[in-house]
């Protein structure tokens, strides 16, 4: 019996991913030269949903929404920051992890979406460390358990206070009957290279590990007595900031991270460059990305002057927000039909700017934001169908939308009743060959043609050349190319067929097919971990009336079915 079956779940709100430091309820962000400090000080009564208190600096989705905003804001609005101190604002506790009462009362869908967004945010921190040269130091001023320790694991350095009581722990298995949901087990062995037997002991020891043992087991990098803790952490942050590669660019001023322009109605979401139109009866949302104006400049000075209004950055922000809102607020729309409209040449001009001005900090940050947004699309549990029609601009970075789709349909010819003047075309760009990699470390082209590197390399000869339907079909870039007589019926039947299948089976089908190729820490987190956690969350041992989640804190021991499945 699931939690939803055993007790009514609290009402799940429409989730907003808007945040600003002036309105944070759970974090304090300060910037002092090259070092920023991010303090977790959770408002106990600030839960996103009624029914639980966020005690011991535990968190829910609302806490993570603010963290995500802080990560993005540090990367774009504060380019001078080269080190970030992440610490707790409570005495002797850093973070107790995800709030257990919140998990126990939430629907299965809510729990899984929460874990997915939390994982993506942690990976965003790691991306900042890896490609932006921004060191993150987890300054554990007290005990870090569960998701609190997983947050620390996302940082590049972990310093634990040595006071005889503060520990790090992953108590999910012994206390809750579930797994560390945000990559904890994977990061232990893949990132921190903790020995598998020690990782096994650690993950089954509810009280955790502290002091020198935590250092010896590679769970933390250092321990420091409380009397010297803040000074030692600050000194380490300043050293890391000084050693970081300097920022370069046409301007070293940060971007004004303005709120998004968005219209949210019953019929869909509308941004300046991205539109989502709902077809509730069919279970489909039509997502359209508008290409850049043909005359939009892309020189470094203009890019910095336009800031969040520069087309690649604007599209990344809007598409990112749209994906998050649709995932959380429109679960019944199981199929996303992806469209583009505009001038392919203008899209390729933006691509050239990303390539030619690489090394400019803002241009690089925009490219990595596009990469992360496309990765978010990759791991979204929705059927993705790209529709290439006359007037589309699936070129370069926007072609990645089609390459991310489960199927691609391309019209062969024109539709007279629409007044089309030119047939549909798609255009390969340099960005399709590795500029925007997937979580498996490969381009979407290399993943599509896994094991056929020669074919991928042969496609380079077509870069910049519009490909009609027959050429796209010949190159293997589209699934089918119906003519004008069959187009509408074939697309309609494909979408109706998708809606007739089990959503659970489709989620498994899509996730398995999308991530061919090598396994990375990131794919393990979203494939191996997510699949197991999804299953564990719905099992009676965790979520049933006598399961560990439901009985946690009640004084009653959970009752486990000992049968291994």
RODRENTOR-564095 format. One line per 5 residues: number of its first residue (from 1); for each residue x, y, z of C-alpha. Coordinates in Angstrom, 2 decimals, decimal comma, padded with zeros to 5 digits. Each point is the difference from the previous one (the first is absolute). Layout:
NUM = X Y Z; ...
//
This chain:
1 = 000,00 000,00 000,00; 001,42 003,38 -000,97; -000,06 003,15 002,11; -002,66 001,41 -002,29; -002,16 -003,08 000,58
6 = 000,50 -000,18 003,75; -000,63 003,65 000,81; -001,14 003,02 -001,98; 002,95 001,99 -001,27; 000,17 003,69 000,75
11 = -001,18 002,22 -002,83; 002,84 000,52 -002,45; 000,33 003,63 -001,04; 000,82 001,47 -003,36; 003,75 000,38 000,35
16 = 001,82 003,20 -000,92; 003,73 -000,07 -000,58; 000,36 003,79 000,34; 002,28 001,16 002,81; 002,13 002,97 001,02
21 = 002,43 000,52 002,91; -002,21 002,80 001,33; -002,84 -002,48 000,48; 001,91 -003,16 001,00; -001,54 -001,63 003,08
26 = 002,64 -002,65 000,49; 003,35 001,31 -001,24; 002,24 003,03 000,54; 002,33 000,93 -002,85; 002,85 002,46 000,50
31 = 002,85 000,87 -002,34; 003,34 001,31 001,23; 002,37 000,46 -002,91; 000,96 -003,35 -001,50; -001,69 -001,99 002,79
36 = -003,74 -000,48 000,43; -001,69 -001,53 003,03; -003,27 -001,89 -000,23; -001,57 -000,73 003,38; -002,77 -002,57 000,40
41 = -002,34 001,26 002,72; -003,34 -001,66 -000,66; -003,23 001,63 001,12; -001,71 -002,87 001,84; -003,45 001,32 -000,92
46 = 000,95 000,72 -003,59; -000,91 -003,35 -001,56; -001,32 000,08 -003,54; -002,99 -002,14 001,06; -001,82 000,04 003,37
51 = 000,33 -002,95 002,34; 003,65 -000,03 001,10; 002,60 002,15 001,70; 003,48 000,29 -001,51; 001,85 -000,82 003,20
56 = 003,78 -000,42 000,35; 000,68 001,88 -003,23; -001,79 -002,67 -002,01; -001,24 000,96 -003,44; -002,79 -000,42 -002,50
61 = -000,40 001,09 -003,62; -000,38 003,66 000,96; 003,41 000,01 001,67; 001,57 -001,49 -003,11; -001,70 002,49 -002,32
66 = 001,83 002,78 001,85; 003,27 -001,93 -000,13; -000,34 -000,42 -003,76; -000,55 003,72 -000,39; 003,09 000,71 002,10
71 = 002,15 -002,34 -002,11; -001,15 001,65 -003,24; 000,30 003,50 001,43; 003,58 -000,61 001,18; 001,01 -001,20 -003,46
76 = -001,54 002,88 -001,95; -000,42 002,98 002,32; 003,27 -000,36 001,96; 002,78 -001,03 -002,40; 002,61 001,24 002,47
81 = -000,88 -002,82 002,42; 002,52 -002,83 -000,24; -000,84 -001,86 003,22; -003,26 -000,63 001,85; -000,28 -000,96 003,67
86 = -003,12 -002,08 000,60; -000,79 -000,25 003,71; -002,81 -000,29 002,53; -001,63 002,74 002,01; -001,02 -002,17 002,97
91 = 002,03 -000,98 003,03; 001,61 -003,44 -000,33; -002,07 -001,06 -003,01; 000,84 000,57 -003,63; -002,99 -001,72 -001,59
96 = -002,15 -003,00 000,89; -000,84 -000,68 -003,64; -003,38 -000,31 -001,68; -002,88 000,44 002,42; -001,37 -003,44 000,87
101 = -003,52 001,21 000,81; -000,11 001,67 -003,42; 001,04 -003,24 -001,70; -002,45 -002,11 002,00; -003,01 002,14 -000,92
106 = 000,95 000,63 -003,64; -001,30 -001,89 -003,00; 002,38 -002,30 -001,82; 000,18 002,47 -002,91; 000,89 002,88 002,28
111 = 002,79 -001,96 001,70; 001,55 -001,06 -003,29; -000,19 003,50 -001,53; 001,49 001,46 003,18; 002,94 -002,40 -000,13
116 = 000,55 000,68 -003,71; 000,13 003,79 000,42; 002,24 -000,35 003,04; 002,36 -002,21 -001,99; 000,11 002,52 -002,84
121 = 000,82 002,80 002,42; 002,86 -001,98 001,55; 001,35 -000,74 -003,47; -000,21 003,72 -000,76; 002,34 000,65 002,93
126 = 002,41 -002,62 -001,34; -000,21 001,55 -003,46; 000,96 003,38 001,50; 003,01 -001,61 001,65; 001,06 -001,84 -003,15
131 = -000,49 002,49 -002,83; -000,23 003,40 001,70; 002,97 -000,40 002,34; -002,22 000,85 002,97; 001,04 -002,02 003,04
136 = -002,79 -000,94 002,41; 000,97 -000,75 003,61; -002,50 -001,78 002,22; 000,73 001,38 003,48; -001,82 -002,48 002,21
141 = -000,44 001,92 003,22; -001,95 -002,89 001,49; -001,50 -003,35 -000,89; -000,80 -000,59 -003,67; -002,34 -002,93 -000,52
146 = -001,77 -001,45 -003,02; -000,63 002,64 -002,61; 002,04 002,46 002,06; 003,10 -002,11 -000,51; -000,99 -000,54 -003,65
151 = -000,02 003,78 -000,41; 003,53 000,05 001,39; 001,02 -002,80 -002,36; -000,89 002,23 -002,96; 002,65 002,50 001,12
156 = 003,65 -000,22 -000,99; 001,26 000,13 003,63; -001,55 -001,11 003,30; 001,17 001,30 003,38; -001,64 -001,47 003,13
161 = 000,09 001,62 003,40; 001,83 -002,20 002,52; -001,94 000,40 003,24; -000,41 -003,60 001,12; -003,62 -000,27 -001,13
166 = -000,47 001,37 -003,54; -000,13 -002,78 -002,59; -000,82 -000,73 -003,60; -002,49 -002,75 -000,77; -002,26 -001,57 -002,60
171 = -002,64 -001,61 002,26; -002,67 -000,65 -002,65; 000,45 -003,78 -000,12; -000,03 -000,74 003,77; -002,55 002,65 001,00
176 = -002,32 000,51 -002,98; 000,18 -003,08 -002,17; 000,91 002,07 -003,06; 003,20 001,11 -001,75; 001,92 003,27 000,19
181 = -002,03 001,71 -002,73; 002,39 002,59 -001,35; 003,02 -001,97 -001,09; 001,58 -000,68 003,36; 000,97 -003,62 -000,59
186 = 001,25 000,74 -003,51; 002,11 002,95 001,10; 001,51 -001,98 002,87; 001,55 -002,58 -002,30; 000,27 001,81 -003,34
191 = 000,98 003,49 001,11; 001,65 -000,32 003,41; 001,31 -003,53 -000,64; -001,17 -001,35 003,34; 000,75 -003,72 000,16
196 = -003,13 -002,05 -000,69; 000,15 -001,88 003,32; 000,40 003,25 001,95; -002,81 001,55 -002,05; -002,19 -002,98 000,95
201 = 000,81 000,44 003,70; -000,52 003,76 -000,20; -003,38 -000,25 -001,74; -001,31 -002,44 002,60; 001,30 001,84 003,06
206 = -002,81 002,37 000,93; 002,13 002,07 002,37; 002,57 000,67 -002,71; 003,72 000,64 000,25; 001,84 002,95 001,55
211 = 003,48 001,40 000,62; 003,16 -001,53 -001,40; -001,82 -003,16 -001,05; -002,08 002,08 -002,43; 003,25 001,32 -001,49
216 = 001,62 -003,44 -000,12; -003,01 -001,46 -001,81; 000,04 002,93 -002,51; -003,45 001,13 001,11; 001,33 003,53 000,62
221 = 003,23 001,77 -000,94; 000,83 001,46 003,41; -001,23 000,52 003,54; 000,65 003,18 001,97; -000,71 000,80 003,67
226 = -002,95 002,33 000,54; 002,28 002,74 001,42; 001,80 000,30 -003,36; -002,75 -001,15 -002,33; -001,21 003,23 -001,61
231 = 003,53 001,35 -000,37; 001,28 -003,22 -001,57; -002,91 -000,19 -002,44; 000,42 003,61 -001,07; 003,72 -000,48 -000,48
236 = -000,59 -003,06 -002,16; -002,59 001,85 -002,06; 002,37 002,91 -000,61; 002,77 -002,38 -001,05; -002,27 -001,79 -002,44
241 = -001,31 003,28 -001,38; 003,54 001,26 -000,55; 000,95 -003,20 -001,83; -003,07 000,05 -002,27; 000,47 000,98 -003,66
246 = -000,80 003,70 -000,47; -003,15 001,09 -001,80; 000,44 001,61 -003,41; -002,49 001,67 -002,31; -001,23 003,15 -001,65
251 = -001,35 001,04 003,41; 000,56 -001,39 003,48; -003,25 001,47 001,30; -002,66 -002,47 001,00; -003,29 -000,45 -001,82
256 = -003,10 001,60 001,48; -001,91 -003,21 000,76; -003,44 001,46 -000,66; -003,21 -001,94 000,65; -001,34 -001,93 -002,97
261 = -002,84 001,39 -002,08; -002,66 -002,69 000,03; -003,72 -000,31 -000,55; -001,49 -003,03 001,76; -003,57 -000,85 -001,04
266 = -002,29 -003,02 -000,08; 000,96 -000,47 -003,65; 003,76 000,03 000,44; 003,17 001,94 000,73; 001,26 002,88 -002,09
271 = 003,44 001,62 000,13; 001,54 002,39 -002,53; 001,76 -002,85 -001,86; -001,62 -003,23 001,26; -003,68 -000,94 -000,10
276 = -001,73 -003,04 001,48; -003,58 -000,64 -001,13; -002,05 -002,65 001,80; -002,24 -002,54 -001,72; -001,47 -001,63 003,06
281 = -002,38 -002,29 -001,89; 002,92 -001,56 -001,88; 002,42 000,10 002,95; 002,43 002,04 -002,09; 001,80 003,29 000,48
286 = 001,34 001,72 -003,11; 003,29 001,74 000,79; 001,23 002,58 -002,50; 003,41 001,70 000,17; 000,34 003,20 -002,02
291 = 003,34 000,58 -001,67; 001,95 003,29 000,32; -000,80 003,10 -002,04; 002,01 -000,05 -003,23; 001,71 003,27 000,93
296 = 000,95 -000,79 003,62; 003,68 000,80 000,49; 002,31 -002,51 001,64; 003,25 001,85 000,63; 001,38 -000,16 003,57
301 = -000,86 003,59 000,88; -003,60 -000,47 -001,10; -000,27 -003,34 001,77; 001,03 001,57 003,31; -002,21 003,04 -000,56
306 = -003,08 -002,12 -000,71; 000,61 -002,35 002,92; -003,06 -002,15 000,69; -001,59 001,32 -003,20; 002,68 -001,53 -002,24
311 = -001,87 -002,70 -001,89; 001,98 -003,13 001,06; -000,17 000,99 003,67; -003,65 001,04 -000,22; -000,96 -003,29 -001,66
316 = 001,97 -002,05 002,54; -001,74 001,73 002,92; -003,47 -000,24 -001,51; 000,33 -003,61 -001,10; 001,46 -000,94 003,39
321 = -002,89 001,60 001,87; -002,56 -001,50 -002,36; 001,37 -003,54 000,42; -000,05 000,34 003,79; -003,54 001,39 000,09
326 = -001,41 -002,60 -002,39; 001,66 -002,83 001,92; -001,45 001,18 003,33; -003,31 001,59 -000,99; -001,22 -001,88 -003,09
331 = 000,65 -003,72 000,66; -003,01 -001,03 -002,08; 001,60 001,35 -003,18; 002,13 -003,03 -000,74; 001,14 000,89 -003,52
336 = 001,90 003,12 -000,98; -000,05 000,90 -003,70; 003,07 002,13 -000,73; -000,16 002,72 -002,67; 002,27 002,85 -001,07
341 = -000,76 003,11 -002,05; 002,42 002,44 -001,55; 003,09 000,48 -002,12; 002,54 -002,84 000,11; 002,77 002,32 -001,20
346 = -000,61 002,25 003,00; 000,21 -003,00 002,35; 003,32 -001,02 -001,54; 001,29 003,55 000,43; -000,68 -000,32 003,74
351 = 001,81 -003,33 -000,06; 003,04 001,62 -001,63; 000,04 002,57 002,79; 000,10 -002,77 002,61; 002,96 -001,54 -001,84
356 = 001,95 003,08 -001,09; -000,23 001,78 003,35; 000,76 -003,03 002,16; 002,17 001,17 002,87; -002,26 002,94 000,74
361 = -001,42 -000,96 003,39; -003,59 000,97 -000,84; -000,03 -001,80 -003,36; 001,38 -003,11 001,67; -002,57 000,16 002,81
366 = -002,82 000,31 -002,56; 001,27 -003,04 -001,88; 000,12 -002,05 003,19; -003,48 001,19 000,96; -001,31 -001,21 -003,37
371 = 001,75 -003,30 000,68; -001,62 -000,38 003,43; -003,44 000,94 -001,32; 000,19 -002,60 -002,75; 001,14 -002,56 002,59
376 = -003,08 000,86 002,06; -002,10 -000,74 -003,07; 001,82 -003,32 -000,51; -000,93 -001,28 003,46; -003,59 001,24 -000,06
381 = -002,49 -002,87 000,16; -002,11 001,14 -002,94; -000,23 -001,29 -003,54; 001,82 002,46 -002,26; -001,05 000,24 -003,65
386 = 001,66 002,56 -002,29; -002,02 001,30 -002,96; 002,09 001,56 -002,80; -002,25 002,11 -002,23; 000,40 002,87 -002,47
391 = 001,07 003,07 001,94; 001,86 -002,07 002,61; 003,54 000,92 001,05; 001,35 -003,30 001,31; 003,60 001,06 -000,52
396 = 003,13 -000,24 002,14; -000,96 000,37 003,68; -003,74 -000,22 -000,79; 000,58 -003,21 -001,95; 001,00 -001,43 003,38
401 = -003,71 000,14 000,93; -000,78 -002,40 -002,82; 003,00 -002,19 000,79; -001,23 -000,20 003,62; -003,44 -001,20 -001,16
406 = -001,14 -003,60 000,02; -001,30 000,39 -003,56; 000,45 002,61 -002,74; -002,61 000,51 -002,73; 000,87 002,24 -002,95
411 = -002,43 001,20 -002,65; 001,10 -000,86 -003,55; -001,24 002,95 -002,01; -002,39 002,80 000,95; -003,58 000,30 001,22
416 = -001,92 002,11 -002,49; -002,70 000,99 002,49; 002,64 001,65 002,21; 001,48 002,04 -002,81; 003,48 -001,50 000,43
421 = 002,54 001,42 -002,41; 003,00 -002,26 000,67; 000,11 -003,64 001,12; 001,24 -000,96 003,45; 003,73 -000,26 000,59
426 = 002,31 -000,75 002,88; 003,61 001,12 000,27; 002,92 -001,55 001,83; 002,35 002,36 001,83; 003,30 -000,33 001,79
431 = -001,84 -000,07 003,33; -001,51 -003,38 -000,91; 003,43 -001,65 000,19; 000,71 000,34 003,72; -000,49 003,61 001,04
436 = -003,13 -000,95 001,99; 000,65 -003,54 001,30; -002,52 -002,29 001,67; 000,44 -001,44 003,46; 001,84 -002,98 -001,48
441 = 002,74 002,34 -001,22; -000,88 -000,51 -003,68; -001,67 002,30 -002,48; -003,60 -000,85 -000,89; 001,19 -000,88 -003,49
446 = 002,59 -002,43 001,37; -002,65 -001,52 002,27; -002,45 -000,26 -002,90; 002,58 -001,80 -002,15; 001,77 -001,87 002,79
451 = 002,65 -002,32 -001,37; 000,09 001,77 -003,35; 002,52 002,79 000,48; 000,73 000,02 -003,72; -003,57 000,99 -000,76
456 = 000,08 002,78 002,59; 003,23 001,31 -001,51; -001,47 -000,16 -003,51; -002,80 002,30 001,09; 002,53 002,79 000,51
461 = 000,01 000,47 -003,76; -003,61 001,18 000,28; 000,58 002,64 002,68; -001,73 003,22 -000,97; -001,89 -001,57 -002,91
466 = -003,81 -000,10 000,25; -001,11 -003,64 -000,35; -003,38 -000,75 -001,48; -002,15 -002,92 001,13; 001,52 -002,58 -002,35
471 = 003,57 000,97 001,00; -000,86 000,05 003,71; -001,60 -003,43 -000,31; 002,99 -001,33 -001,94; 002,40 001,27 002,68
476 = -002,09 -001,58 002,78; -000,87 003,33 001,62; -003,78 -000,50 -000,06; -002,30 -002,92 000,77; -002,45 000,50 -002,86
481 = -000,68 002,54 -002,74; -003,69 -000,13 -001,00; -001,12 002,06 -003,01; -002,68 002,67 000,08; -002,77 -002,58 -000,52
486 = 000,96 -002,15 002,98; 001,60 002,57 002,34; -002,94 001,01 002,19; -001,38 -003,54 000,35; 003,39 -001,55 000,77
491 = 000,84 002,61 002,64; -003,47 -000,27 001,54; 000,19 -003,79 000,15; 003,50 000,10 001,52; -001,14 002,34 002,77
496 = -003,22 -001,94 000,64; 001,92 -003,27 000,13; 002,40 001,46 002,55; -002,89 001,09 002,22; -001,48 -003,51 -000,07
501 = 003,03 -001,69 001,59; 000,81 -000,39 003,69; 001,87 003,12 001,16; 002,10 -002,15 002,34; 001,09 -002,30 -002,80
506 = 000,78 002,99 -002,24; 002,15 001,61 002,68; 002,09 -003,17 000,23; 000,13 -000,42 -003,79; 001,13 003,57 -000,62
511 = 002,58 000,10 002,76; 001,62 -003,20 -001,23; 000,14 001,09 -003,64; 001,15 003,59 000,59; 003,20 -000,82 001,89
516 = 001,91 -002,40 -002,18; 003,74 -000,09 000,35; 002,35 000,34 002,96; -001,21 000,33 003,56; 001,13 003,02 001,98
521 = -000,65 001,16 003,54; -002,78 002,17 -001,41; -001,73 -002,79 -001,90; 000,27 -002,26 003,05; -001,76 002,64 002,08
526 = -002,83 000,47 -002,48; -000,31 -003,56 -001,26; 001,21 -002,53 002,56; -000,80 002,03 003,13; -003,24 001,52 -001,28
531 = -001,34 -003,36 -001,16; 000,75 -001,71 003,31; -001,17 002,90 002,14; -003,20 000,24 -002,05; -000,67 -003,67 000,68
536 = 001,02 000,12 003,68; -002,23 003,04 000,59; -003,07 -001,99 -001,07; 000,78 -003,18 001,95; -001,85 -000,84 003,24
541 = 003,30 -000,31 001,91; 000,47 003,74 -000,48; -003,40 001,51 -000,78; -002,53 -002,46 001,42; -001,94 000,62 003,24
546 = 002,61 -002,00 001,95; 002,90 001,17 -002,14; 003,01 001,96 001,16; -001,06 003,38 -001,45; -003,40 -000,14 001,67
551 = 001,26 -001,21 003,39; 003,07 002,21 000,22; -000,13 002,00 003,26; -003,08 -001,82 001,28; 001,84 -002,27 002,45
556 = -001,19 -003,03 -001,97; 002,45 -002,14 -001,92; -000,78 -000,53 -003,69; -001,15 -003,42 -001,11; 001,94 -001,30 -002,99
561 = -000,96 -002,77 -002,37; 003,29 -002,01 -000,06; -000,56 -001,33 -003,53; 002,67 001,21 -002,41; -001,38 001,04 -003,38
//
